[in-house]
Amino acid sequence: MIDTANPTYYQRIKIWKDVSPEEWNDPRWQLKNSVRDAEGLGRVINLTEQEKADIEEALKHSRFQATPYFLSLIDENNPECPIRMQCMPTICELEPGLGDLIDPLAEDADSPVPRLVHRYPDRVLFLVSELCSMYCRFCTRRRLVIDRTTSQLASEHDLAIEYISKHREVRDVIISGGDALMLPLASLERIIQKLRAIPHVEIIRVASRFPAVMPMGVTDEVVNMLKKYQPIYFMTHFAHPYEVTPYAAAACARIADAGMQIHNQSVLLRKINSDPSIMKKLMHELLKIRVKPYYIYQCDLASGIEHFRTSVSKGFEIMEYLRGHTSGLALPTFVIDAPGGGGKIPVMPNYLLTLTDDRAVVRNYRGLMSSYTNPRERDSTCSTALEIAKTLAPEEAKNTAFFDLVDGKRVTLKPQV
């Protein structure tokens, strides 16, 4: 682990030995000096000629970019450094994998207008850009074209916002990409302002990996803009505890102090975080900086990333280790984003052993079995269900059962939408 407590720790790397802390902490400097090819990466870390050749070959099929900050976290003494493995292209990306899919989550099939994925009834994914400050080698959207002009983006944004405004069932919008914070701040505010003006949009989520890969990009200016449009939820992605640095902690503090909850979505990655102790440490470090563990994703079936995938049983092993060995606050949900557009499916070790009308037999993380006796009275209808269902989307209300009390007797009612 690199000690980042020293504000000039990065000066150990020759090309940055004369960079001042003021420059280092400037997001514009970070983006301008991002590394984008094998030659540039070779000036930061030692690469063999074969590694350089492999990178150049891999980059014929994908794009590479990493911020000086994220590269400065690489431990050169560890050939399987988790930071290095996340950002450095390898020849493995060109090897066909079992189950490979170009669009593993079938997002294109659920895209009614450009940049919008509408899979779940009440929420949409708004892909505002393809740009990232650091391109993760395991990205599920490797297929997407990178470069668009500002005018193209604005017109596509407007089409997506128009769609959302016409679909009253949409109450939750996730602004992602790419990285939401890679948009010019004025463009991002324009989108959020228009979304907030739509009466049925209740929740806006902003997804960015800036806190982990370029925390200096989470500026006061960015945070002050976002907090004007509450409720805003901030979705981020830390993959390894070594990413939780003082810089990351400061970025998350700015977000949390502005009243926005931060949720973390990790991807389970072979040889990076595919160990129970690493995941437990990551969850603990996240909670210390006010980031709630939200999801651990099984790595998707995107083409060229099989070398990052683990078996599903590895996820079970990690969740078994977390359950009972740490607090509930530190427990994310382990999910498989089902290939072909099936959506997120939570999977977990089987703690329910038997379920009958009379009882449920369960086990705990130590294997201890217990029996929970069901009550005699099973009617679970609620007096306020009809009233509340009327406030929900019509399609949801149609599937809800209601009752009322008539002359002291319980009477089943049909949904009235």
MOSULPE-V963698 format. One record per pair of residues at least 24 apart in sequence whose ideal C-beta (glycine too) atoms are under 7 Angstrom apart, sorted by the first residue. I is the first residue (numbers start at 1). J is the second residue. If there is no record, write none. Layout:
{{I	J} {I	J}}
//
This chain:
{{1	75} {1	242} {2	72} {2	73} {2	75} {4	245} {4	246} {4	247} {5	246} {10	72} {13	44} {13	72} {15	43} {15	44} {16	68} {25	216} {26	216} {27	214} {27	216} {27	217} {27	219} {30	67} {30	68} {30	69} {30	214} {30	216} {31	133} {33	68} {34	65} {34	66} {34	67} {34	68} {34	133} {35	66} {35	71} {36	64} {36	65} {37	64} {41	88} {44	71} {45	74} {45	76} {46	76} {54	90} {54	91} {55	89} {57	91} {57	94} {58	89} {58	90} {58	91} {58	93} {58	94} {59	89} {61	94} {62	89} {62	93} {62	142} {63	135} {63	146} {64	89} {64	135} {65	134} {65	135} {66	134} {67	133} {67	134} {67	213} {67	214} {69	214} {69	216} {69	247} {70	134} {70	213} {73	242} {80	271} {82	240} {82	242} {82	272} {82	273} {83	242} {85	271} {85	272} {86	136} {86	137} {86	239} {86	272} {87	134} {87	137} {89	137} {92	307} {93	137} {93	304} {94	304} {97	306} {98	306} {99	301} {100	301} {100	303} {100	306} {101	301} {101	302} {101	303} {101	339} {102	143} {102	303} {103	143} {104	140} {104	300} {104	301} {104	302} {104	339} {105	140} {105	300} {105	337} {105	341} {106	340} {106	341} {109	341} {110	341} {112	163} {113	159} {113	160} {113	163} {114	156} {114	159} {115	156} {115	157} {115	160} {116	160} {116	163} {119	341} {119	343} {120	343} {121	169} {121	393} {121	395} {122	169} {122	170} {122	171} {122	172} {122	393} {123	170} {123	171} {123	172} {123	173} {123	174} {124	164} {124	170} {124	173} {125	174} {125	176} {126	160} {126	173} {126	174} {126	175} {126	176} {127	176} {127	177} {127	178} {128	157} {128	175} {128	177} {128	178} {128	180} {128	183} {128	191} {129	153} {129	177} {129	178} {129	182} {129	183} {130	177} {130	178} {131	177} {131	178} {131	179} {131	182} {132	178} {132	179} {132	182} {133	179} {133	182} {133	210} {133	213} {133	214} {133	217} {134	209} {134	213} {138	267} {138	269} {138	299} {138	305} {138	308} {140	300} {140	302} {142	302} {142	304} {157	191} {161	194} {161	195} {164	195} {164	198} {164	201} {165	198} {168	200} {169	393} {169	395} {170	200} {170	201} {171	200} {171	201} {171	202} {171	203} {172	202} {172	203} {173	201} {173	204} {174	205} {174	207} {175	204} {175	205} {175	206} {175	207} {176	207} {179	208} {179	209} {179	210} {180	206} {180	207} {180	208} {181	208} {181	210} {181	217} {181	222} {185	221} {185	222} {185	225} {189	225} {192	229} {193	229} {196	229} {203	231} {203	233} {204	229} {204	232} {205	233} {205	235} {206	232} {206	234} {206	235} {207	235} {208	236} {209	236} {209	237} {210	251} {211	236} {211	248} {211	251} {211	252} {212	236} {212	237} {212	238} {212	243} {212	248} {215	247} {215	248} {215	250} {215	251} {216	247} {218	251} {218	254} {218	255} {220	254} {223	254} {223	255} {223	258} {226	258} {226	260} {227	258} {227	259} {227	260} {230	259} {232	260} {233	260} {233	261} {233	263} {234	260} {234	261} {234	262} {235	263} {235	265} {236	262} {236	264} {236	291} {237	264} {237	265} {237	266} {238	264} {238	266} {238	282} {238	286} {239	266} {239	267} {239	269} {239	272} {239	273} {240	272} {240	273} {240	278} {240	282} {241	278} {241	281} {241	282} {241	285} {244	285} {244	286} {244	289} {248	289} {249	289} {252	289} {252	290} {252	291} {256	290} {261	292} {262	290} {262	291} {262	292} {263	292} {263	294} {264	291} {264	292} {264	293} {264	294} {265	294} {265	295} {265	297} {266	296} {266	297} {267	297} {267	299} {268	296} {268	297} {268	298} {268	299} {268	310} {268	314} {268	315} {269	299} {269	308} {270	307} {270	308} {270	309} {270	310} {274	310} {274	314} {276	317} {276	318} {276	321} {279	318} {279	322} {280	321} {280	322} {280	325} {280	326} {283	322} {283	326} {283	330} {283	332} {284	330} {287	329} {287	330} {293	330} {293	331} {293	332} {294	332} {295	332} {295	333} {295	335} {296	332} {296	334} {297	335} {297	337} {298	336} {300	337} {301	339} {312	336} {312	347} {316	349} {319	348} {319	349} {320	349} {320	365} {323	365} {324	364} {324	365} {324	366} {386	413} {386	416} {389	415} {390	417}}
//
